Amino acid sequence: MNHLTKGQKQTTKRIRYANLKTFFNFVISTFDIKFNNPCDTPVLKKLFREAKPPSWPIIEKDIVDEIIFRTNNPRNRLMLELMARGGMRIGEVLDLTPRDVEDRKLTIRDAKSGRPLEFVFIPKKIADRFNQYIRDKTIEPDQRIFPITYAAARIVVKKAGKLVGINLNPHDLRRHAATYASRAGTPLEIVSKIILRHSNLSTTKSFNCIPARF
């Protein structure tokens, strides 16, 4: 098993080990209860233990507020706010068109989860400025509101982080939205299903943004 999984990620090693262990347990329960599972040893358990979840930096609210406040370009500021206040992925922000915007409710089409539609709800003040931005730019219903590339959007985020001296990634802002909501007392189920739009709670817990009380 160690030879076959050499060079692979710890998660992959763990899955293959678990599958083999399950197979031997099936053999034991079906044919010979006295048979010892060869996978059930301290050495193998340690060798194929679960990988530790990555530790993500959590950016405090005052820093995110300063980043947004110091971003003068209206387009860039709105993009940052949609990620930091609405928990949106950068790709979701870039795909938005005016037909996806209904006051505070934003529609995500062809979502990452595989669902045809998902919905994001943003604060009223941001929604008002967002709708005004669309009107001022006279953007057609099926035109992208932010017609820039993914790479260009990442540069926008990186430059925004440099304004306050930090290395900022787009996903840091999405993680901040979940963290801030959780610290404010929003139930885990709401953070998971409404803000992050995860398919299950375990994904949200591994997101490393939820306080220990959960």
MDAnalysis code that builds the backbone (N, CA, C; Angstrom):
import MDAnalysis as mda
import numpy as np

u = mda.Universe.empty(642, n_residues=214, atom_resindex=np.repeat(np.arange(214), 3), trajectory=True)
u.add_TopologyAttr("name", ["N", "CA", "C"] * 214)
u.add_TopologyAttr("resid", np.arange(1, 215))
u.add_TopologyAttr("resname", ["MET", "ASN", "HIS", "LEU", "THR", "LYS", "GLY", "GLN", "LYS", "GLN", "THR", "THR", "LYS", "ARG", "ILE", "ARG", "TYR", "ALA", "ASN", "LEU", "LYS", "THR", "PHE", "PHE", "ASN", "PHE", "VAL", "ILE", "SER", "THR", "PHE", "ASP", "ILE", "LYS", "PHE", "ASN", "ASN", "PRO", "CYS", "ASP", "THR", "PRO", "VAL", "LEU", "LYS", "LYS", "LEU", "PHE", "ARG", "GLU", "ALA", "LYS", "PRO", "PRO", "SER", "TRP", "PRO", "ILE", "ILE", "GLU", "LYS", "ASP", "ILE", "VAL", "ASP", "GLU", "ILE", "ILE", "PHE", "ARG", "THR", "ASN", "ASN", "PRO", "ARG", "ASN", "ARG", "LEU", "MET", "LEU", "GLU", "LEU", "MET", "ALA", "ARG", "GLY", "GLY", "MET", "ARG", "ILE", "GLY", "GLU", "VAL", "LEU", "ASP", "LEU", "THR", "PRO", "ARG", "ASP", "VAL", "GLU", "ASP", "ARG", "LYS", "LEU", "THR", "ILE", "ARG", "ASP", "ALA", "LYS", "SER", "GLY", "ARG", "PRO", "LEU", "GLU", "PHE", "VAL", "PHE", "ILE", "PRO", "LYS", "LYS", "ILE", "ALA", "ASP", "ARG", "PHE", "ASN", "GLN", "TYR", "ILE", "ARG", "ASP", "LYS", "THR", "ILE", "GLU", "PRO", "ASP", "GLN", "ARG", "ILE", "PHE", "PRO", "ILE", "THR", "TYR", "ALA", "ALA", "ALA", "ARG", "ILE", "VAL", "VAL", "LYS", "LYS", "ALA", "GLY", "LYS", "LEU", "VAL", "GLY", "ILE", "ASN", "LEU", "ASN", "PRO", "HIS", "ASP", "LEU", "ARG", "ARG", "HIS", "ALA", "ALA", "THR", "TYR", "ALA", "SER", "ARG", "ALA", "GLY", "THR", "PRO", "LEU", "GLU", "ILE", "VAL", "SER", "LYS", "ILE", "ILE", "LEU", "ARG", "HIS", "SER", "ASN", "LEU", "SER", "THR", "THR", "LYS", "SER", "PHE", "ASN", "CYS", "ILE", "PRO", "ALA", "ARG", "PHE"])
u.atoms.positions = np.array([
    [0.826, -1.198, 0.000],
    [0.000, 0.000, 0.000],
    [0.872, 1.265, 0.000],
    [1.925, 1.261, 0.789],
    [2.821, 2.418, 0.839],
    [3.499, 2.629, -0.509],
    [3.857, 1.525, -1.159],
    [4.514, 1.609, -2.474],
    [3.540, 2.153, -3.524],
    [2.300, 1.667, -3.495],
    [1.310, 2.081, -4.488],
    [0.903, 3.543, -4.351],
    [0.956, 4.068, -3.141],
    [0.524, 5.455, -2.903],
    [1.697, 6.426, -2.770],
    [2.896, 5.959, -3.067],
    [4.076, 6.812, -2.943],
    [3.949, 8.043, -3.839],
    [4.203, 9.204, -3.269],
    [4.151, 10.445, -4.024],
    [2.761, 11.057, -4.136],
    [1.747, 10.397, -3.604],
    [0.387, 10.929, -3.679],
    [0.049, 11.733, -2.425],
    [-1.004, 12.523, -2.519],
    [-1.431, 13.346, -1.398],
    [-1.887, 12.466, -0.235],
    [-1.756, 13.004, 0.974],
    [-2.144, 12.250, 2.159],
    [-3.629, 11.879, 2.136],
    [-4.453, 12.767, 1.588],
    [-5.882, 12.474, 1.494],
    [-6.133, 11.242, 0.627],
    [-5.413, 11.155, -0.488],
    [-5.558, 9.997, -1.383],
    [-5.076, 8.722, -0.702],
    [-3.954, 8.820, -0.001],
    [-3.437, 7.660, 0.736],
    [-4.464, 7.171, 1.751],
    [-5.059, 8.138, 2.461],
    [-6.024, 7.793, 3.501],
    [-7.239, 7.080, 2.906],
    [-7.725, 7.561, 1.770],
    [-8.902, 6.965, 1.135],
    [-8.616, 5.530, 0.701],
    [-7.461, 5.310, 0.107],
    [-7.126, 3.958, -0.353],
    [-6.914, 3.004, 0.826],
    [-6.329, 3.507, 1.873],
    [-6.151, 2.703, 3.077],
    [-7.506, 2.340, 3.677],
    [-8.395, 3.330, 3.737],
    [-9.729, 3.096, 4.307],
    [-10.510, 2.079, 3.477],
    [-10.373, 2.155, 2.148],
    [-11.060, 1.198, 1.278],
    [-10.551, -0.225, 1.507],
    [-9.226, -0.347, 1.621],
    [-8.649, -1.678, 1.837],
    [-9.046, -2.237, 3.211],
    [-9.045, -1.371, 4.211],
    [-9.443, -1.788, 5.548],
    [-10.900, -2.242, 5.562],
    [-11.752, -1.518, 4.856],
    [-13.159, -1.892, 4.757],
    [-13.325, -3.255, 4.085],
    [-12.505, -3.494, 3.051],
    [-12.573, -4.788, 2.355],
    [-12.243, -5.934, 3.305],
    [-11.177, -5.770, 4.083],
    [-10.791, -6.835, 5.021],
    [-11.841, -7.018, 6.118],
    [-12.462, -5.916, 6.535],
    [-13.541, -6.038, 7.524],
    [-14.722, -6.824, 6.967],
    [-14.987, -6.635, 5.688],
    [-16.051, -7.392, 5.031],
    [-15.712, -8.883, 4.998],
    [-14.449, -9.174, 4.684],
    [-13.999, -10.569, 4.654],
    [-14.151, -11.205, 6.030],
    [-13.756, -10.459, 7.062],
    [-13.837, -10.965, 8.429],
    [-15.278, -11.246, 8.834],
    [-16.153, -10.275, 8.581],
    [-17.548, -10.433, 8.996],
    [-18.279, -11.498, 8.186],
    [-17.795, -11.764, 6.964],
    [-18.492, -12.720, 6.092],
    [-17.950, -14.143, 6.196],
    [-16.624, -14.261, 6.330],
    [-16.020, -15.594, 6.245],
    [-15.327, -16.078, 7.517],
    [-14.618, -15.184, 8.210],
    [-13.821, -15.657, 9.346],
    [-13.658, -14.542, 10.366],
    [-14.430, -14.595, 11.436],
    [-14.373, -13.523, 12.438],
    [-13.072, -13.562, 13.243],
    [-12.317, -14.644, 13.120],
    [-11.048, -14.751, 13.849],
    [-9.874, -14.156, 13.067],
    [-10.131, -13.824, 11.822],
    [-9.064, -13.268, 10.985],
    [-8.729, -11.850, 11.438],
    [-7.452, -11.541, 11.559],
    [-7.022, -10.201, 11.978],
    [-6.858, -9.291, 10.760],
    [-7.465, -8.136, 10.842],
    [-7.356, -7.178, 9.742],
    [-5.920, -6.658, 9.668],
    [-5.185, -6.914, 8.556],
    [-3.788, -6.479, 8.449],
    [-3.627, -4.958, 8.426],
    [-4.728, -4.244, 8.165],
    [-4.657, -2.780, 8.143],
    [-4.810, -2.166, 9.530],
    [-5.234, -3.003, 10.474],
    [-5.553, -2.481, 11.800],
    [-4.347, -2.573, 12.729],
    [-3.290, -1.847, 12.378],
    [-2.078, -1.814, 13.196],
    [-1.711, -0.367, 13.493],
    [-1.079, -0.082, 14.623],
    [-0.705, 1.291, 14.965],
    [0.167, 1.958, 13.907],
    [1.080, 1.177, 13.294],
    [1.993, 1.738, 12.296],
    [1.228, 2.222, 11.070],
    [0.331, 1.367, 10.552],
    [-0.439, 1.741, 9.370],
    [-1.422, 2.869, 9.666],
    [-2.026, 2.851, 10.841],
    [-2.944, 3.921, 11.215],
    [-2.229, 5.275, 11.230],
    [-0.998, 5.257, 11.705],
    [-0.225, 6.498, 11.747],
    [0.227, 6.914, 10.354],
    [0.641, 5.917, 9.548],
    [1.149, 6.195, 8.205],
    [0.057, 6.753, 7.301],
    [-1.172, 6.237, 7.486],
    [-2.274, 6.647, 6.623],
    [-3.318, 7.448, 7.383],
    [-2.881, 8.227, 8.350],
    [-3.804, 9.061, 9.126],
    [-4.358, 10.174, 8.235],
    [-5.432, 10.768, 8.710],
    [-6.064, 11.846, 7.957],
    [-5.156, 13.062, 7.883],
    [-5.175, 13.713, 6.717],
    [-4.369, 14.922, 6.543],
    [-4.963, 16.063, 7.362],
    [-4.099, 16.880, 7.930],
    [-4.572, 18.034, 8.692],
    [-5.152, 19.072, 7.737],
    [-6.275, 19.668, 8.118],
    [-6.840, 20.703, 7.244],
    [-5.911, 21.910, 7.190],
    [-5.855, 22.591, 6.036],
    [-4.983, 23.765, 5.923],
    [-5.418, 24.871, 6.869],
    [-4.462, 25.627, 7.353],
    [-4.757, 26.737, 8.259],
    [-4.816, 28.026, 7.452],
    [-6.013, 28.600, 7.358],
    [-6.194, 29.803, 6.559],
    [-6.154, 31.039, 7.450],
    [-5.533, 32.115, 6.978],
    [-5.527, 33.352, 7.772],
    [-6.916, 33.981, 7.796],
    [-7.307, 34.465, 8.956],
    [-8.584, 35.154, 9.090],
    [-8.309, 36.648, 9.216],
    [-8.853, 37.416, 8.287],
    [-8.628, 38.857, 8.274],
    [-9.718, 39.533, 9.094],
    [-9.308, 40.345, 10.041],
    [-10.266, 40.988, 10.943],
    [-11.103, 42.038, 10.215],
    [-12.265, 42.317, 10.779],
    [-13.236, 43.207, 10.152],
    [-12.674, 44.609, 9.922],
    [-11.940, 45.144, 10.884],
    [-11.443, 46.506, 10.712],
    [-10.466, 46.616, 9.544],
    [-9.712, 45.548, 9.301],
    [-8.777, 45.557, 8.174],
    [-9.534, 45.490, 6.853],
    [-10.546, 44.618, 6.785],
    [-11.357, 44.525, 5.562],
    [-12.073, 45.846, 5.307],
    [-12.598, 46.463, 6.362],
    [-13.266, 47.758, 6.219],
    [-12.305, 48.803, 5.660],
    [-11.069, 48.794, 6.150],
    [-10.080, 49.764, 5.668],
    [-9.721, 49.506, 4.210],
    [-9.592, 48.237, 3.851],
    [-9.290, 47.882, 2.463],
    [-10.363, 48.441, 1.532],
    [-11.614, 48.217, 1.896],
    [-12.720, 48.676, 1.060],
    [-12.791, 50.201, 1.050],
    [-12.607, 50.834, 2.210],
    [-12.670, 52.297, 2.311],
    [-11.592, 52.969, 1.463],
    [-10.416, 52.346, 1.398],
    [-9.295, 52.952, 0.671],
    [-9.280, 52.612, -0.811],
    [-10.241, 51.807, -1.252],
    [-10.355, 51.499, -2.681],
    [-11.267, 52.532, -3.326],
    [-10.702, 53.427, -4.116],
    [-11.443, 54.556, -4.661],
    [-12.199, 54.224, -5.947],
    [-11.690, 53.281, -6.722],
    [-12.355, 52.918, -7.970],
    [-13.701, 52.253, -7.670],
    [-14.824, 52.828, -8.143],
    [-16.155, 52.274, -7.818],
    [-16.319, 50.811, -8.228],
    [-15.808, 50.464, -9.410],
    [-15.922, 49.072, -9.871],
    [-15.186, 48.134, -8.943],
    [-13.940, 48.479, -8.631],
    [-13.128, 47.615, -7.777],
    [-13.711, 47.501, -6.377],
    [-14.221, 48.607, -5.882],
    [-14.805, 48.587, -4.529],
    [-16.028, 47.672, -4.475],
    [-16.875, 47.744, -5.479],
    [-18.055, 46.888, -5.505],
    [-17.669, 45.413, -5.576],
    [-16.669, 45.096, -6.369],
    [-16.218, 43.712, -6.464],
    [-15.740, 43.205, -5.109],
    [-14.965, 44.024, -4.423],
    [-14.464, 43.644, -3.100],
    [-15.609, 43.459, -2.108],
    [-16.583, 44.352, -2.166],
    [-17.710, 44.278, -1.228],
    [-18.579, 43.052, -1.486],
    [-18.765, 42.680, -2.735],
    [-19.568, 41.501, -3.044],
    [-18.910, 40.233, -2.495],
    [-17.588, 40.208, -2.507],
    [-16.870, 39.062, -1.944],
    [-16.852, 39.112, -0.417],
    [-16.565, 40.292, 0.133],
    [-16.390, 40.420, 1.587],
    [-17.707, 40.498, 2.348],
    [-18.757, 41.030, 1.737],
    [-20.053, 41.175, 2.413],
    [-21.064, 40.108, 1.983],
    [-20.893, 39.611, 0.763],
    [-21.841, 38.618, 0.264],
    [-21.305, 37.205, 0.221],
    [-20.010, 37.044, 0.476],
    [-19.414, 35.710, 0.467],
    [-19.303, 35.109, -0.922],
    [-19.240, 35.934, -1.944],
    [-19.209, 35.435, -3.311],
    [-17.803, 35.028, -3.739],
    [-17.725, 34.040, -4.590],
    [-16.460, 33.662, -5.224],
    [-16.155, 34.676, -6.311],
    [-14.883, 34.834, -6.631],
    [-14.492, 35.839, -7.616],
    [-15.101, 35.541, -8.987],
    [-15.168, 34.257, -9.349],
    [-15.765, 33.885, -10.625],
    [-17.247, 34.215, -10.688],
    [-17.935, 34.084, -9.557],
    [-19.355, 34.411, -9.494],
    [-19.578, 35.907, -9.680],
    [-18.697, 36.709, -9.089],
    [-18.791, 38.161, -9.248],
    [-18.612, 38.549, -10.713],
    [-17.638, 37.958, -11.359],
    [-17.330, 38.306, -12.750],
    [-18.428, 37.880, -13.716],
    [-19.198, 36.872, -13.366],
    [-20.248, 36.371, -14.255],
    [-21.570, 37.120, -14.116],
    [-21.681, 38.008, -13.148],
    [-22.941, 38.713, -12.917],
    [-23.332, 39.608, -14.099],
    [-24.619, 39.593, -14.416],
    [-25.202, 40.504, -15.398],
    [-26.368, 41.229, -14.730],
    [-26.844, 42.335, -15.304],
    [-27.975, 43.047, -14.690],
    [-29.215, 42.184, -14.481],
    [-29.439, 41.195, -15.338],
    [-30.618, 40.340, -15.147],
    [-30.492, 39.451, -13.916],
    [-29.263, 39.362, -13.359],
    [-29.046, 38.562, -12.149],
    [-29.238, 39.380, -10.879],
    [-29.509, 40.672, -11.039],
    [-29.583, 41.576, -9.886],
    [-31.023, 42.021, -9.659],
    [-31.544, 41.684, -8.490],
    [-32.896, 42.092, -8.103],
    [-32.841, 42.671, -6.700],
    [-32.601, 43.997, -6.647],
    [-32.416, 44.692, -5.378],
    [-31.281, 44.021, -4.590],
    [-31.570, 43.425, -3.427],
    [-30.529, 42.806, -2.602],
    [-30.231, 41.365, -3.010],
    [-31.037, 40.799, -3.868],
    [-30.922, 39.392, -4.243],
    [-30.160, 39.249, -5.559],
    [-29.079, 38.465, -5.512],
    [-28.280, 38.206, -6.703],
    [-28.414, 36.729, -7.077],
    [-28.569, 36.462, -8.353],
    [-28.718, 35.091, -8.836],
    [-27.396, 34.595, -9.420],
    [-26.966, 33.430, -8.942],
    [-25.762, 32.780, -9.468],
    [-26.221, 31.656, -10.390],
    [-25.821, 31.723, -11.645],
    [-26.212, 30.713, -12.622],
    [-25.069, 29.726, -12.848],
    [-25.443, 28.475, -13.079],
    [-24.435, 27.415, -13.284],
    [-23.432, 27.427, -12.140],
    [-23.937, 27.292, -10.940],
    [-23.121, 27.394, -9.733],
    [-22.090, 26.271, -9.639],
    [-21.058, 26.517, -8.859],
    [-19.993, 25.545, -8.657],
    [-20.522, 24.250, -8.049],
    [-21.588, 24.350, -7.272],
    [-22.169, 23.186, -6.614],
    [-22.832, 22.226, -7.596],
    [-23.061, 22.708, -8.820],
    [-23.760, 21.895, -9.800],
    [-25.229, 22.257, -9.917],
    [-25.726, 23.041, -8.969],
    [-27.117, 23.483, -9.041],
    [-27.269, 24.533, -10.144],
    [-28.391, 24.555, -10.846],
    [-28.561, 25.535, -11.932],
    [-28.631, 26.974, -11.433],
    [-29.205, 27.157, -10.219],
    [-29.323, 28.497, -9.663],
    [-28.984, 28.497, -8.178],
    [-28.324, 29.555, -7.738],
    [-28.120, 29.826, -6.316],
    [-28.372, 31.307, -6.105],
    [-28.575, 31.697, -4.842],
    [-28.907, 33.093, -4.569],
    [-28.006, 33.652, -3.468],
    [-27.616, 34.902, -3.663],
    [-26.788, 35.623, -2.701],
    [-27.565, 36.870, -2.279],
    [-27.515, 37.183, -0.984],
    [-28.191, 38.370, -0.474],
    [-27.148, 39.329, 0.096],
    [-27.182, 40.562, -0.356],
    [-26.186, 41.552, 0.040],
    [-26.853, 42.671, 0.839],
    [-26.073, 43.414, 1.651],
    [-26.641, 44.518, 2.436],
    [-27.303, 45.573, 1.553],
    [-28.291, 46.238, 2.100],
    [-29.084, 47.207, 1.344],
    [-28.222, 48.333, 0.770],
    [-27.298, 48.864, 1.557],
    [-26.471, 49.981, 1.080],
    [-25.625, 49.577, -0.123],
    [-25.090, 48.379, -0.072],
    [-24.288, 47.901, -1.199],
    [-25.189, 47.670, -2.408],
    [-26.375, 47.111, -2.175],
    [-27.317, 46.860, -3.261],
    [-27.703, 48.166, -3.962],
    [-27.930, 49.227, -3.190],
    [-28.304, 50.517, -3.774],
    [-27.186, 51.053, -4.664],
    [-25.957, 50.981, -4.171],
    [-24.829, 51.474, -4.968],
    [-24.570, 50.580, -6.185],
    [-24.792, 49.295, -6.006],
    [-24.598, 48.346, -7.103],
    [-25.587, 48.630, -8.239],
    [-26.857, 48.813, -7.887],
    [-27.869, 49.111, -8.896],
    [-27.624, 50.461, -9.558],
    [-27.157, 51.438, -8.780],
    [-26.843, 52.743, -9.343],
    [-25.656, 52.645, -10.306],
    [-24.677, 51.829, -9.976],
    [-23.515, 51.612, -10.846],
    [-23.967, 51.033, -12.191],
    [-24.882, 50.078, -12.162],
    [-25.394, 49.464, -13.399],
    [-26.113, 50.507, -14.250],
    [-26.907, 51.360, -13.589],
    [-27.618, 52.403, -14.332],
    [-26.654, 53.429, -14.912],
    [-25.678, 53.845, -14.123],
    [-24.723, 54.856, -14.583],
    [-23.908, 54.361, -15.776],
    [-23.585, 53.078, -15.778],
    [-22.782, 52.499, -16.863],
    [-23.644, 52.027, -18.037],
    [-24.969, 52.176, -17.899],
    [-25.933, 51.732, -18.918],
    [-25.582, 50.334, -19.447],
    [-25.439, 49.401, -18.522],
    [-25.079, 48.032, -18.877],
    [-26.333, 47.277, -19.316],
    [-26.253, 46.633, -20.452],
    [-27.381, 45.879, -20.993],
    [-27.672, 44.650, -20.127],
    [-28.916, 44.164, -20.138],
    [-29.315, 43.054, -19.258],
    [-28.431, 41.812, -19.340],
    [-27.928, 41.486, -20.521],
    [-27.127, 40.276, -20.672],
    [-25.623, 40.546, -20.740],
    [-25.230, 41.779, -20.512],
    [-23.803, 42.112, -20.492],
    [-23.226, 41.870, -19.102],
    [-21.963, 41.460, -19.048],
    [-21.293, 41.308, -17.756],
    [-21.101, 42.672, -17.119],
    [-21.390, 42.732, -15.837],
    [-21.248, 43.999, -15.116],
    [-19.774, 44.356, -14.931],
    [-18.961, 43.341, -14.713],
    [-17.518, 43.537, -14.543],
    [-16.787, 42.787, -15.661],
    [-16.654, 43.396, -16.832],
    [-16.070, 42.706, -17.990],
    [-14.542, 42.670, -17.975],
    [-13.992, 42.034, -16.960],
    [-12.547, 41.858, -16.879],
    [-12.246, 40.377, -16.693],
    [-10.991, 40.008, -16.884],
    [-10.602, 38.609, -16.768],
    [-10.406, 38.218, -15.303],
    [-10.350, 36.910, -15.080],
    [-10.095, 36.392, -13.739],
    [-8.744, 36.890, -13.231],
    [-7.739, 36.869, -14.103],
    [-6.394, 37.322, -13.713],
    [-6.408, 38.793, -13.325],
    [-7.137, 39.597, -14.084],
    [-7.212, 41.030, -13.773],
    [-7.919, 41.265, -12.439],
    [-8.943, 40.471, -12.172],
    [-9.664, 40.611, -10.899],
    [-8.772, 40.236, -9.720],
    [-7.945, 39.216, -9.890],
    [-7.005, 38.839, -8.831],
    [-6.014, 39.966, -8.565],
    [-5.596, 40.644, -9.611],
    [-4.674, 41.772, -9.450],
    [-5.350, 42.893, -8.664],
    [-6.634, 43.121, -8.939],
    [-7.400, 44.131, -8.196],
    [-7.370, 43.824, -6.706],
    [-7.611, 42.548, -6.375],
    [-7.629, 42.131, -4.968],
    [-6.244, 42.271, -4.345],
    [-5.223, 41.840, -5.073],
    [-3.851, 41.929, -4.559],
    [-3.470, 43.384, -4.271],
    [-3.795, 44.282, -5.186],
    [-3.474, 45.696, -4.997],
    [-4.242, 46.280, -3.812],
    [-5.469, 45.826, -3.630],
    [-6.268, 46.306, -2.494],
    [-5.626, 45.885, -1.179],
    [-5.091, 44.671, -1.138],
    [-4.417, 44.199, 0.067],
    [-3.157, 44.988, 0.362],
    [-2.441, 45.380, -0.682],
    [-1.196, 46.129, -0.498],
    [-1.447, 47.509, 0.107],
    [-2.672, 48.014, -0.056],
    [-2.999, 49.316, 0.530],
    [-2.856, 49.302, 2.047],
    [-3.049, 48.130, 2.647],
    [-2.934, 48.025, 4.109],
    [-1.778, 47.098, 4.508],
    [-0.955, 46.749, 3.525],
    [0.245, 45.982, 3.832],
    [0.046, 44.499, 4.073],
    [-0.957, 43.885, 3.433],
    [-1.151, 42.441, 3.598],
    [-1.220, 41.756, 2.240],
    [-0.958, 40.458, 2.244],
    [-1.083, 39.644, 1.038],
    [-2.509, 39.114, 0.995],
    [-3.337, 39.701, 0.151],
    [-4.762, 39.396, 0.113],
    [-5.111, 38.557, -1.112],
    [-5.875, 37.485, -0.889],
    [-6.378, 36.648, -1.964],
    [-7.898, 36.754, -2.018],
    [-8.505, 36.531, -3.191],
    [-9.965, 36.643, -3.301],
    [-10.716, 35.780, -2.301],
    [-10.244, 34.560, -2.058],
    [-10.962, 33.667, -1.155],
    [-10.887, 34.134, 0.293],
    [-9.882, 34.974, 0.615],
    [-9.806, 35.530, 1.974],
    [-11.035, 36.375, 2.274],
    [-11.546, 37.056, 1.258],
    [-12.716, 37.915, 1.457],
    [-13.984, 37.079, 1.641],
    [-14.115, 36.018, 0.891],
    [-15.260, 35.104, 1.060],
    [-15.219, 34.467, 2.447],
    [-14.025, 34.083, 2.869],
    [-13.868, 33.476, 4.191],
    [-14.210, 34.498, 5.286],
    [-13.836, 35.751, 5.043],
    [-14.153, 36.805, 6.008],
    [-15.663, 36.955, 6.171],
    [-16.404, 36.895, 5.064],
    [-17.861, 37.041, 5.134],
    [-18.467, 35.983, 6.052],
    [-17.974, 34.748, 5.936],
    [-18.486, 33.666, 6.776],
    [-18.061, 33.845, 8.227],
    [-16.818, 34.230, 8.431],
    [-16.297, 34.415, 9.784],
    [-17.041, 35.517, 10.521],
    [-17.233, 36.648, 9.857],
    [-17.899, 37.784, 10.485],
    [-19.344, 37.436, 10.837],
    [-20.029, 36.748, 9.924],
    [-21.414, 36.352, 10.185],
    [-21.493, 35.395, 11.366],
    [-20.548, 34.458, 11.429],
    [-20.535, 33.482, 12.517],
    [-20.268, 34.152, 13.861],
    [-19.313, 35.061, 13.888],
    [-18.987, 35.765, 15.127],
    [-20.134, 36.659, 15.588],
    [-20.970, 37.076, 14.640],
    [-22.118, 37.925, 14.979],
    [-23.298, 37.102, 15.481],
    [-23.136, 35.770, 15.509],
    [-24.179, 34.915, 16.054],
    [-25.038, 34.203, 15.027],
    [-24.695, 34.316, 13.751],
    [-25.463, 33.618, 12.720],
    [-25.275, 32.110, 12.872],
    [-26.365, 31.334, 12.903],
    [-26.249, 29.877, 13.058],
    [-25.409, 29.243, 11.950],
    [-24.739, 28.170, 12.310],
    [-23.879, 27.471, 11.367],
    [-24.620, 27.082, 10.091],
    [-25.856, 26.625, 10.236],
    [-26.622, 26.187, 9.075],
    [-26.845, 27.329, 8.087],
    [-27.059, 28.543, 8.608],
    [-27.266, 29.706, 7.746],
    [-25.958, 30.086, 7.054],
    [-24.868, 30.088, 7.810],
    [-23.552, 30.387, 7.232],
    [-23.255, 29.414, 6.093],
    [-23.548, 28.141, 6.340],
    [-23.232, 27.098, 5.370],
    [-24.131, 27.167, 4.130],
    [-25.447, 27.218, 4.351],
    [-26.389, 27.106, 3.242],
    [-26.655, 28.422, 2.514],
    [-26.616, 29.544, 3.243],
    [-26.991, 30.826, 2.635],
    [-25.777, 31.638, 2.207],
    [-24.785, 31.761, 3.100],
    [-23.635, 32.617, 2.784],
    [-22.616, 31.891, 1.919],
    [-22.171, 30.729, 2.375],
    [-21.158, 29.987, 1.622],
    [-21.767, 29.094, 0.546],
    [-23.052, 28.728, 0.739],
    [-23.760, 27.866, -0.219],
    [-23.047, 26.529, -0.405],
    [-22.580, 25.973, 0.708],
    [-21.975, 24.647, 0.677],
    [-23.060, 23.574, 0.643],
    [-22.725, 22.427, 0.072],
    [-23.702, 21.342, -0.028],
    [-23.866, 20.592, 1.289],
    [-22.855, 20.646, 2.170],
    [-22.979, 19.985, 3.467],
    [-22.203, 20.743, 4.528],
    [-22.547, 20.500, 5.781],
    [-21.944, 21.230, 6.903],
    [-20.473, 20.890, 7.091],
    [-20.076, 19.675, 6.745],
    [-18.682, 19.280, 6.943],
    [-17.744, 20.145, 6.114],
    [-18.192, 20.550, 4.934],
    [-17.376, 21.434, 4.096],
    [-17.195, 22.783, 4.773],
    [-18.264, 23.277, 5.385],
    [-18.199, 24.566, 6.080],
    [-17.253, 24.494, 7.270],
    [-17.315, 23.400, 8.027],
    [-16.453, 23.248, 9.192],
    [-14.982, 23.189, 8.790],
    [-14.690, 22.562, 7.648],
    [-13.302, 22.469, 7.188],
    [-12.827, 23.770, 6.573],
    [-13.766, 24.721, 6.392],
    [-13.435, 26.030, 5.818],
    [-12.557, 26.832, 6.758],
    [-12.499, 26.389, 8.038],
    [-11.634, 26.996, 9.031],
    [-11.959, 28.458, 9.318],
    [-13.262, 28.759, 9.326],
    [-13.670, 30.135, 9.600],
    [-14.710, 30.196, 10.706],
    [-15.077, 29.039, 11.245],
    [-16.139, 28.977, 12.235],
    [-15.551, 28.904, 13.638],
    [-16.032, 29.719, 14.590],
    [-15.520, 29.690, 15.949],
    [-15.615, 28.310, 16.569],
    [-14.797, 28.058, 17.572],
    [-14.688, 26.746, 18.202],
    [-15.991, 26.275, 18.810],
    [-16.904, 27.173, 19.177],
    [-18.144, 26.754, 19.839],
    [-18.996, 25.888, 18.929],
    [-18.740, 25.912, 17.612],
    [-19.484, 25.065, 16.696],
    [-18.821, 23.717, 16.554],
])
